[in-house]
Amino acid sequence: MLQGILAYFQIKHFRKVVNEMKKQGKVLIGQQKGKLSAGSIVVLAIDKHNKVINAQEMRGITVFDKFRVKDEFINKSIDELKRELPNMKNKKSSLALKKAIEQL
């Protein structure tokens, strides 16, 4: 029961983040689940020139995880992010970012 309540608040937080980012530009969302390890959800807001205006990531395995701003993605073009994918340290994050980019 407690887990259900906490999951509700996490979903509410997710929706709030996405709705705020929709006000900034087109939103791309990528998700990579972890079976027994941490998963990742990446949310990008891009402008009409495919430049990242805002980027946030939720990474972890518990319902207590929150979105955090990804400054290293902001002000980069989608093409720049594509080139950086192979060099990213966290594979779950890179796969989530790749899935977000594929939505274009």
C-alpha positions as CSV (number, residue, x, y, z in Angstrom):
1,M,0.0,0.0,0.0
2,L,2.8,2.4,0.9
3,Q,4.6,1.6,-2.3
4,G,1.5,2.5,-4.3
5,I,1.2,5.8,-2.6
6,L,4.8,6.6,-3.2
7,A,4.5,5.5,-6.8
8,Y,1.6,7.9,-7.2
9,F,3.7,10.8,-6.0
10,Q,6.5,9.8,-8.4
11,I,4.1,9.8,-11.3
12,K,2.7,13.1,-10.2
13,H,6.3,14.5,-10.2
14,F,7.0,13.1,-13.6
15,R,3.9,14.7,-15.1
16,K,4.8,18.1,-13.5
17,V,8.3,18.0,-15.0
18,V,7.0,17.1,-18.5
19,N,4.2,19.7,-18.4
20,E,6.7,22.4,-17.4
21,M,9.1,21.4,-20.1
22,K,6.3,21.4,-22.7
23,K,6.0,25.1,-22.1
24,Q,9.6,25.5,-23.2
25,G,9.5,23.6,-26.5
26,K,9.0,20.2,-28.0
27,V,9.5,17.4,-25.5
28,L,11.4,14.1,-26.2
29,I,11.3,11.3,-23.6
30,G,13.5,8.3,-23.5
31,Q,13.4,5.4,-20.9
32,Q,15.7,2.5,-20.2
33,K,14.6,0.1,-17.5
34,G,17.0,-1.8,-15.3
35,K,16.1,-5.3,-14.2
36,L,18.0,-5.4,-11.0
37,S,19.9,-2.2,-11.5
38,A,19.0,1.5,-11.8
39,G,17.0,2.6,-14.8
40,S,16.9,6.0,-16.4
41,I,14.3,8.4,-17.8
42,V,15.6,11.3,-19.9
43,V,13.4,14.3,-20.8
44,L,14.6,16.9,-23.3
45,A,12.9,20.1,-24.3
46,I,14.2,21.3,-27.7
47,D,13.6,24.4,-29.8
48,K,12.7,24.7,-33.5
49,H,16.3,24.3,-34.4
50,N,16.7,21.0,-32.5
51,K,18.8,22.7,-29.8
52,V,18.3,21.5,-26.2
53,I,16.7,24.1,-24.0
54,N,16.2,22.0,-21.0
55,A,17.3,18.4,-20.0
56,Q,16.4,16.4,-17.0
57,E,17.1,12.8,-15.9
58,M,15.6,10.5,-13.3
59,R,17.9,7.7,-12.5
60,G,17.6,5.0,-9.9
61,I,15.6,2.1,-8.6
62,T,13.3,3.5,-5.9
63,V,10.2,5.7,-5.8
64,F,12.2,8.3,-4.0
65,D,14.2,9.2,-7.1
66,K,13.6,12.7,-8.6
67,F,14.5,14.4,-11.8
68,R,17.8,16.3,-11.9
69,V,18.9,18.9,-14.5
70,K,21.5,17.6,-17.0
71,D,23.5,20.8,-17.6
72,E,25.9,18.9,-19.9
73,F,23.0,18.4,-22.5
74,I,21.7,22.0,-22.4
75,N,22.6,24.3,-25.4
76,K,23.7,21.4,-27.5
77,S,22.2,20.3,-30.7
78,I,20.6,16.9,-31.2
79,D,23.5,16.0,-33.6
80,E,26.1,16.9,-30.9
81,L,24.3,14.7,-28.4
82,K,24.2,11.8,-30.9
83,R,28.0,12.1,-31.3
84,E,28.5,12.0,-27.6
85,L,26.4,8.9,-27.0
86,P,29.2,6.3,-27.3
87,N,31.3,8.3,-24.8
88,M,28.8,8.5,-22.0
89,K,29.8,6.7,-18.8
90,N,26.4,5.5,-17.7
91,K,25.0,3.0,-20.3
92,K,21.4,3.3,-19.0
93,S,21.5,7.1,-19.4
94,S,23.0,6.8,-22.9
95,L,20.3,4.3,-24.0
96,A,17.5,6.5,-22.5
97,L,19.0,9.6,-24.3
98,K,19.2,7.6,-27.6
99,K,15.6,6.6,-27.3
100,A,14.6,10.2,-26.7
101,I,16.6,11.4,-29.7
102,E,15.0,8.7,-31.9
103,Q,11.6,10.4,-31.4
104,L,12.6,13.2,-33.8
